[in-house]
Amino acid sequence: MDIASFRELLTPAGQALLAEAGEADISEAGLLGTASRLRERYGADLVAAALTQVRLRRRGETKFGSDASRMYFTQAGLEQSTRASVAAHRARRFASGLSAGARVLELGCGIGADLMARSRMGLTGDGVERDPLTAEVAKANVTAFGLDDLARVRVGDALEEDPDGYAAVFADPGRRTARGRVFDPRSYEPPLDAVLALAGRAPAACVKVAPGIPHEAVPEGAEAEWVSVAGDVKEAALWLGDLAGDVGRRATLLPPGGASGGPGGASGEPGGGHGHGGEAVTLVPGGLGDPDVRPWGRYLYEPDGAVIRAHLVAEVADLVGGGLADPHIAYVTSDELRPTPFASAYEIDGVLPFSVKRLKAELRRLGTGVLTIKKRGSAVDVDRLRRDLGFGGRRAGFGAAETTVVVTRVGRDPVALLARPVPRPERRGEADADPPTAGRAR
């Protein structure tokens, strides 16, 4: 899709075609026939652009829910865009830290998800995007949601921008190349050091980074926030200047939908409530040392990925009254069941030295029909282990019971835990409860 085809898609004829294509069969089996029928009345390039948008909109529902049907995308823009709930969470933090109507300069605005989320919070701003087609898409999204009075998009080089006159900067440097994802911050486009230098010239700033950013790459005085959605770590962000909090790092857990709106202000993502009642919750350091090392207890706690990335496993151990079976592996064990949004709990039925033969016998004894395998600190191939245990392909196992096998190690000794997940209570307001003093939950 080129700029000319995309612009034609925004005309009345293009919009009529887009609506018609949205109702047509675009499955693998029906796509060719649909394209042929549409080309009888529309140009081939315009039909291709419309079908591309329809397919991307359907894929975009994972990130943007029903709002995806009103948005425009490029394939790379969709893949790299901030999902609606995360953008809304970040926009709220901008709004709470800046004065009403404050101007924000966004470097690398992509398709405009963050730009629109801040606009919905009443902040004005300019989005700068290097790729001309992506900039056109961002402009169209701003218009589609009636935000032209609050947000503008222009083509430009992020490093040539001057943040003077803006209350804050938000930067989203590229972390993908033609060869795939980039993990070294020095290889971002632009490099992280250059982005931080520019952002540091504004009174406040936020820079989006990859979740795997090394802690030593976080600049002094900044706050690093790792964000997960429904237990899946999505991204990290560095908060600078007036937007930095009073802690150096935090883990924020967002529910899969509902609580965080999309660009249009409605529900940003499909799905129901999260285990912590549909509220965003945050864990910050509590000034703790390393967790105690202890034998396996009655319960196993698997900390959320954002908690692990933020190096807050000690805070989770304190919250549940537990410790680590191995000091280098982020599995917490305790004799107490203390529900927390920051970790998934499992009741341990057995601990045994790792042995495929013995595991298979135990699963048969338990009548296991549904098997989940988790691992940490182990080189075991999960797919092969599943087959070796008799659960490969469509085989139903040995019965109807559900069992979770956790493969890990204690020291140099490989071990396997037989466990059952403990359901999380569905309740609201947990994020507002008085937190334990050891770890501050906000």
N, C-alpha and C positions, 0 to 999 in steps of 0.2 A: 504494500500500500504506500503510495507516494502522497505528497502534500496536495497535489491537484485533485486526486481522487478523493482524499479525505474532505477537502473543502466542498467538493461537489456533493458529498454525502450529507452536508449540512444544509443544502438547498431544499426547497419544498419537494422537488422530485426525488432527491436523495432520501429525504425523511420518509416519503411514501414507500420507497423501495425497502428501506430499513425495517419499517413496520411489517411489510409483506414478508420479508425474509425471516422476521422473528416468529412468524406463524407457520413457516414452512418446515419440511423435514430436512434437517441438516445432519442427520446421522451419517455414518460412513456409507451405509447402503443407499441412502436417499439423496446425498449431497450432489452427486453428479446430475441427477435428474432435475433437482431444484435449480441448480445453476443454469442448466440448458433452458428451462422454461423462462427464467427471469431474463436471460440474454435475448429472448425474442422481443422484449420491450425496452430493455435498458442496455447501455454499453457494457462491454465485458469488464473493463477496469472498475466501473462503478459497482457492478454485481459482485466482483471479487472483494471490493472494499466492504460492501454491506455484509456479505457472508462471513468475512473475517470478524467484523464487529459483533455479529450475533454469536458466533462461537466463543469469542473472548468474553462477552457479557455473561454467558452461561458459566464459563470457568470462573469469572470474577465474583460469582455469588458466594463462593467460599470465603472471600475476604470482605465483600461489601453487601452481602445479603440482597434484598430486593432493590437496593439503590443501584446495583450493577446494571439493571435494565435501562437506566437513564444515563449511564456513563459511557465514555469512549476510552478505548485502550489501544496500545500497541502490545505486541506479545512481550517484549522486554519490559515495557512500562508496567504491565500487570504483574510480571514476576517480581519486579523490584519494588513495587509499591508497598506502602504501609497499610496494613489491614485497618479497617474502619475503627475497631475498638481501640487499637493501640494509638491511632492518630487522635481519636477523641480524648483518650487519657492524657496524651501529651499536650493537646490543645488546652485542656482544663488547667494543666500546670502553668502553661504560658499565661493564661488569663488570670490566674490567681496571683502570679508574680509580677504582672505588668499592670499599668494603669489602663482604664477603659479606652478603647480606640487606639492603643499603641500600635506603631508600625513595626512590622517584622520583615526582615529581608531573608528570603529563603534561597539558598544556593543549591542548585540541583533539584528542582521541584518535581521532576518526573511528570506523571499524569495529574498531579495536583491534589493528592489525597490529604496530605498534611496542611497544605495551603487552604483548602476548603474547610477542614476541621477547625482551624483557628478562626477563619472568617465566621463560621457559625457561632463562635464564642464572642464575636464582636470586635475582633482584632483586624486591623487592616494590614495589607502587606503586598510585597512584590515577589513574584517567583521568577527565578532566573534558570533557564534550561539551555544546555549547550546544543542539543539535537533539535533542529527546526520542526520536524514532524511531531516529536513528543511535546514540544511547546504548543503546537497547534491543538493537540489533543487536550492538554491542560487548559487552554483557553476555552475550548468547547465544554469541558466539564464545569468550569466556573460559571459559564453562561447557563448551562443546563440546570444548575441549582440556584440561579438568580443571585449570584454573588459578585456580579461585575462591579458594583459600587464599593466593594470591600477588597477585592483581590485583582491584581493584574499580573500578566505573564509576559515575559520578553525573552528573546534569544540572547544569550551572552555567555561569556567565560566567567566562571565563578571567581577565579583568582584576580580578575580585573575589576571586580565590584568594590565599591567604597561603602562601608557600613555607616559612615557618618550620617547622622540625622535619623537613624533607626534606633528604636528602643532595644531591639534584640536581633540576633541572627540565628537562623536554623539552617544547618547544612546537612546534606545527605550525599556524601561522596560515593562514587561508584565502587562497588565491591564485586563486580563481575566483569570478566573479559571474554573474548571469544573462546578461551581455553577453560572457562568455568569460574568458580568462585575464587575470590582473592582473600587470603587470610592474613597476610602481612600488611599492617597499616601503612607501611611505606609504599606499598604498591596500589593503594587506593587511587582513584581518579577524581579529584586531585589527591596527592598524598596527604595523610592525616596531619602531619606536622604543618604543612602549608595551610590547611583548612583551620587548624587551631590558631595559628598565628593571625589569620584574618578575622576569625570569630572573636578572638581576644581583644580586638579593637572596639568592639561594641560593649555597652554596659552589661549585657546579658547574652547568653548564647546556649544553644543545645546542638550537639553534633551526633548524628546517628552513626553507630558503628556495628560491626559484626559481634554476635554474642561471644565469640571465642577470643575477643581482644585480650591480650595479656594485661594483667593488673599493673605491671610496670610501665605500660604505655599510657596509663591514665595520668594526666598532668596534675601536679600538686595544686591543691585548692579546688579541684573539680570533684563533682559527685558522679559516680558511675551507677547507672540503674539498669538492671537486667529485667526484662519483661517476658512473662510467659502468658499464654492464652490457653485455658483449659488444660494446663499441664505441659504444654509444648512451648519451649523457649523460642521466641520469635526474633528478638533483637535486643540490642543494648544502646544506651544513649549516655553521652557525657554532658552534664549540666555545668555551666560556667557562669562566673560573675554573679549577678543579682539573682539568677535562677538556681544557683547551686544551693542545696540544702545544708543542714548542719552536720551531715554525716558524709563519709567518703564513699559509701556504697550502699545499695539497697536492692532488694528483690521485690518486684511487684507482680502480683498474680491477678490476671483479669479473667472474668467469666467468658464463656463462649458467645454470649449475645446479650440482648436486653439492656444491660446496665450501661453499655457504651454505644452511643449512637453513631451512625454513619455520616457521610458528607451532607446528607439532606436532613439530618437531625432525627431520623427515625431509627429503628433497630438496625444496627450496622451489620450484624451477622446472624445467620440462622442458628437455631439450637435453643436449648432450654437453659435452666439455671446451672450454676457450678456447685461444687461440693461445699463451698463456703457461702451459699445462699444468694448468689448473684451479685455480690459486692466485690469491688476491687480491694485487695488487702496488700499491705507492704510490710516487709521485715527488714529491720536495720540492725547494725551491730549493737551488742549489749555489753561490750567491754569484757568479753569472756576469753579465757585461755583455750587451749586445746581440749576437746571432749575427753572424758575418762574412757579408758579401754577396759572392757568387761566381757564376760562370757555372754553367749546368746541368751536372751530372756524369752518371755512369752510372746513378745510382739516384735516385728520388724517394721521400721519406718523408712520409706524411700523418699528422701527430700525432693521437692520440686526442682527441675533443672535450673530455674533461675536462682534458687537458693544455693545450689552447688556452685554455679558460675560466680555468684557474689561472695563466695567463701563464708557462708553463714550456716554451715552445718552444725557448728557448736551451738548456735542459737536454737536450732530445731531440737538438738539433743537435750538442751536445758528445758525447752517447752514440754517435752514428753517425759522428762525425768529419766533419760537414758544415756547411753554412751555408744562407743564404736567397738565392734568386735575386732576390727583391724584398724589401726590408726591412719592408714592411707586410703581407705575405701569408705565412700560416703553412704554406708548403710548404718542406720541408727537402730539400736535394740534396747528394749525396756521391758520391765515386768508389768508396766501400767499401760492401760489404754487411755490415752488423752487425745481426743480428736483435735486436729489442727489443719488448717487449710494449706499449710506449708509442706506437708508430707502425706503420702498414702500409707495407710497402716495395713499390716498383714498379721494374722495370727499364725504363729509357727506351730506346725504339727510334728515336725521332726527335723533333726539336723544329722546328716551322715556324711562320711567321706565320699567324695565324688566317685561314682561308679555307675556306668550305664546299666550294667546287669542288675545292680541292687536297686537303682532308681526304677527300672522297669518293673521289678518285683513289687516295690512299694506302691507304684501307681495301679498295678493290677489289684493289690490288696485293698486299696482305697476305692476301687471301682471308678476310677477317673475316666470320664468321657470327654471332658473339655480341658485342655492343657494350655496354660500360659507359661512361657519360659522367659525369665529375666536373667540378666547377667551384669556383673560389674567386677572388674579386676580379674577377668578370666578370658582366655583366648579361645574358648569353646565356640564352635560354629553352631549357632542356634538352630538353623534349618536342618543341619545334619543330625544334631542331637534329637530334634523332634522326630525325624525319620527313624533313628536308632531306637527311640523309645516306643515306636509303634504308632505314631500319630502323624505320619506323613500322608500326603495326598488327601483322599476323602475318607480315610479310615476314621472311625468314630471312637477309637480307644476301647476302654474296657468296661465302661458303664455310663452312668449319668452324672456323677459327681464332678465338680470343678476343682482343679488343683493348680496352684502356681508353684513352679519349681524355680528357685533362685540359685543360680550358680555363681559362686564367689570364692574367695579364699580368706584364710586367716593366717597371716604370716606367709609361709611358702606352701601351706597345706590347702589343696582345693577341697571345697565343701559344697554340699547341695542342701538347700532348705526346702522342705515341703510346707507350703503355707496356703492360707485362704485369705482373700482380701476382705477387710472390714469395711462395710458400707459407711460412707461419710454421711453424717446427719444433715438433712436439708433444713437449714435454719438461717434466718436473716439476722443482721446486726452483729455477727461475730467480729467483724472488723472494728466495731466500736467498743468492744468489751475492754475492760481494764487489762492491759497486757502484763505478763509476768515481768518482774524487774530485770531478769537476766537478758532477755531479748525484747526489744521494743517492737511490737507489732502495730503498724499504723494503717 
